[in-house]
């Protein structure tokens, strides 16, 4: 493996890390809006309070999110990049749906979210981060490909 291959691999890892962190930041901000800004009844999180509830559930959602990220985003981005020449929005839709299915299976099979309302909340809170994550992963990848193409043509 030459230095160019190592550099390409490091850049790909940076792009995937950026995608993971952008989706996770979306997840945390959505949950923060729900816990701190949306009005709740007086029985909301009586044992822990709003801040304790936020920390506890963000930890659970984050575990599910990063598990689904590792099982779906990394292989799918490599698959889309190397073998499938589909339109970007189709890649985004397919990737986000597969991400959601894997996240749902992780959460339900591990018993983290067992009730019907909890499963609906899981889908709602992971849908937008899944879309953001794949959008960043696919758009940054395309930007990197465009930059490499311009360097080959002598423009960069």
C-alpha positions in Angstrom: 0.0 0.0 0.0 1.6 3.2 -1.1 1.4 6.6 0.5 -1.3 7.8 -1.9 -3.5 4.8 -0.9 -2.9 5.6 2.8 -3.8 9.2 2.2 -7.0 8.3 0.3 -8.0 5.9 3.1 -7.4 8.6 5.7 -9.5 11.1 3.8 -12.3 8.5 3.5 -12.2 8.0 7.2 -12.3 11.7 7.8 -15.4 12.0 5.6 -17.1 9.1 7.4 -16.3 10.7 10.8 -17.7 14.0 9.6 -20.9 12.2 8.5 -21.2 10.4 11.8 -20.7 13.5 13.9 -23.1 15.6 11.8 -25.9 13.0 12.1 -25.2 12.6 15.8 -25.3 16.4 16.4 -28.6 16.5 14.6 -29.9 13.7 16.9 -28.8 15.5 20.1 -30.2 18.8 19.0 -33.6 17.3 18.1 -33.8 15.5 21.4 -32.7 18.7 23.3 -35.5 20.6 21.6 -38.0 17.9 22.6 -36.8 17.8 26.2 -36.1 21.4 27.0 -38.3 23.5 24.7 -41.4 21.5 24.1 -43.8 21.8 27.0 -44.5 18.6 29.0 -46.9 17.8 31.8 -45.8 17.9 35.4 -45.1 14.2 35.5 -42.3 14.4 32.9 -39.2 12.6 34.1 -40.0 12.9 37.8 -37.2 10.5 38.9 -34.3 12.2 37.1 -35.6 15.6 36.0 -35.3 17.0 32.5 -31.5 17.1 32.4 -31.1 13.5 33.7 -33.7 12.3 31.3 -31.9 14.1 28.5 -28.5 12.5 29.3 -30.0 9.0 29.8 -31.9 8.9 26.6 -29.3 10.7 24.5 -26.9 7.9 25.6 -29.4 5.2 24.5 -30.2 6.9 21.2 -26.5 7.5 20.6 -25.6 3.8 21.1 -28.3 2.8 18.7 -27.2 5.5 16.2 -23.5 4.6 16.2 -24.3 0.9 16.0 -26.5 1.5 12.9 -23.9 3.8 11.5 -21.2 1.1 11.6 -23.5 -1.6 10.2 -25.0 0.5 7.4 -23.3 3.7 6.5 -19.7 2.4 6.2 -20.6 -0.6 4.0 -23.2 1.3 1.9 -21.0 4.3 1.2 -18.3 1.9 0.0 -20.9 0.0 -2.1 -22.3 3.2 -3.6 -18.9 4.5 -4.3 -17.4 1.5 -6.0 -20.1 -0.5 -7.6 -23.4 1.4 -7.9 -23.8 4.4 -10.2 -27.2 5.4 -9.1 -28.4 9.0 -8.8 -27.4 10.8 -5.5 -30.9 11.2 -4.2 -31.7 7.5 -4.8 -28.5 6.6 -2.9 -29.6 9.0 -0.1 -33.1 7.5 0.1 -31.9 3.8 0.0 -29.1 4.5 2.6 -31.4 6.4 5.0 -34.1 3.6 4.9 -31.5 0.9 5.4 -30.0 2.9 8.3 -33.4 3.3 9.9 -34.2 -0.4 9.5 -30.9 -1.4 11.1 -31.3 1.1 13.9 -34.9 -0.1 14.6 -33.7 -3.7 14.7 -30.8 -2.9 17.1 -33.1 -1.1 19.5 -36.0 -3.6 19.4 -33.8 -6.7 19.6 -31.7 -5.4 22.4 -34.8 -4.5 24.4 -33.8 -0.8 24.8 -37.1 0.5 23.4 -39.9 -2.0 24.0 -43.2 -0.1 24.1 -45.0 1.1 20.9 -44.6 4.8 21.8 -40.9 4.3 22.4 -40.5 2.6 19.0 -42.3 5.5 17.3 -40.0 8.0 19.1 -37.0 6.0 18.0 -38.0 6.2 14.4 -38.9 9.9 14.6 -35.6 10.8 16.4 -33.4 8.7 14.0 -35.0 9.6 10.7 -33.6 13.0 10.3 -30.1 12.2 11.6 -30.0 9.3 9.2 -30.8 11.6 6.2 -28.3 14.2 7.4 -25.6 11.5 7.9 -26.0 10.0 4.4 -26.3 13.4 2.8 -23.0 14.5 4.3 -21.3 11.2 3.6 -22.4 11.2 -0.1 -22.0 14.9 -0.8 -18.5 15.1 0.7 -17.6 12.1 -1.2 -18.8 13.7 -4.4 -16.9 16.9 -3.6 -13.7 14.9 -3.1 -14.2 13.1 -6.4 -14.7 16.5 -8.2 -11.5 17.9 -6.6 -9.6 14.8 -7.7 -10.9 15.1 -11.2 -9.9 18.8 -11.4 -6.4 17.9 -10.2 -6.0 15.3 -12.9 -7.1 17.8 -15.5 -4.5 20.3 -14.2 -6.9 22.8 -12.7 -6.1 22.4 -9.0 
